[in-house]
């Protein structure tokens, strides 16, 4: 029997710990890194991968995804895994499918469709609904063949609805009895492997709206209920809290809640989001300074970065991030169907009202002001086809009309099927972006993988950061970048022996050609890979040759191998997962 299952030979190892890169071989056995040496004899391995001239780096750990549904139909969580992502955290922003009573299943799926734009038909076809409780969901996921590792927060919207009911959860704080029950269920979830809890707290400013356009439960919650649950983490001495409570350009800031939860829990709290904004160059600085102040108070708070050059590529019927920009765009979003949206777009009174309400700075979270949206294809709006490839601001100037009028004229003329593309995510300033990512209290991520699949791709954030801020701009070293992409999030979550290429650590890694690493910066591709053959947008990787999870290759040259070595990871790592299953088996016997 071979001493190693796999040897990765001759690669340039960037191990994630910040030490300088070096050449060497990695021997893998039983899903773990068994040896690292300047040279391992190839005859000692069942298989050898020649990584000469390639970077060998730890798999990316993405703290902010919404693969809660997609993992049931896509074991590899495309397109994030294509870019070297090997571990994903779900249950972010308080959205998820557990705990859930049978009569609420449809409501939970509608909630996920409306907030994270996961197609309803895909969920209806793919979710087995073999669970009610969080532990039952975890057990279901353990039985699902996975090519990647999954960790999960307890989603607070789901918890509140399960205990209080949807209407009560949206209209009042919890009673003492309800708080006690939520506390019990959070303990139960963490016993089963939850890594903490996640929620959003943005009042009525969140683009995540319920099906009637009203705020989701946690956005309007009595924040004392979250504080009560934070105390559970202190009791246990483990876990992480994720809170979306900060929106650029500072229009909503509930940092006080993050500070209090960090004080009560004594645990890491992730403040979402911190992002650079060209028009407000001091905005991110105020957040970085605040993180320093919190550290000086002894509080363990991290900023969750949204730093990459992704964009939105959309049709009006598939996009809802603009619903928080004005009452008119909320009404436009809630129209939902192409016919109703086209009718509104053709209504002069509605268009005039929308133009009057339009404030460009309110659009920063929607991909930038309308003036910066590009018309990709006007389709049936024949009067505008001559402007394909132009910005809406340029078209408005040429037509001497308000940009909102131009947008709705195109929507009406095309019957809401015209294609648009955002051109300004928030910033492409490398100095501000590097300043954020280099801060010791900032963790990279916020791909939103699994969400917004018909207009956005974010799984390429690690690829983008490396090609842009390391290779093109030279603002961050490759060693520092991989530390932030892998080892730092692993330490925040206490993912035992993950996130670095060290002996005894899980063999989650990827191998890439540094010079060729990239992706198509012009447009996303369309792939018919959703259940039932429905389409979504994807962003294939370039230059990534191997992606390996728990010692087994899951991708080679962009092609799926068919291996499914992924694991469910708790706050104590996959070892905890195995101990939990063993304990259940003993109890059953």
ABEGO torsion letter per residue (X at the ends): XBABABBBBGBBBBAGAGBBBBBBBBBBBGGBBABBBABBBAAABABBBBABGBBBBBBBBBABBAAAAAAAABAAGOAAAAAGBABBBBGBGGBEAOBBBAAAAAAAAAAAAAAAGBBAAAAAAABAGABABAAAAAAAAAABBBABBBBBBBBAAAAAAAAAEAAAAAABBBBAAAAAAAAAAAAAAAAAGBAEBBBBBAEAABABBBAAGBBBAAAABBAAAAAAAAAAAAAAGBEBBBBBABBOBGABBAAAAAAAAAAAAGBBBBBOBBBBBAABAAAAAAAAAAAAAAAAAGBBBBBBBBBBABBBBBBAAABAAAAAABAAAAAAAAAGBAAAAAAAAABAAAAAAAAAABBAAAAAAAGEBAAABBBABAEABAAAAAABGBBAAAAAAAAGBBAAAAAAAAAAAAGGABBBBBABAABABAAAAAAAAABAABBBEGAGBGBGAAABBAAAAAAAAAAAAAAAAGABBAAAAAAAAAAAAAAAAGBBGBGBBBBGBBBBBBBBBAAABEBBAABBBBBBABBGGBBBBBBBBBGBABBBBGGBBABBGGBBAGBBABBBBBAAEAAAAAAAAAAAAAAAX
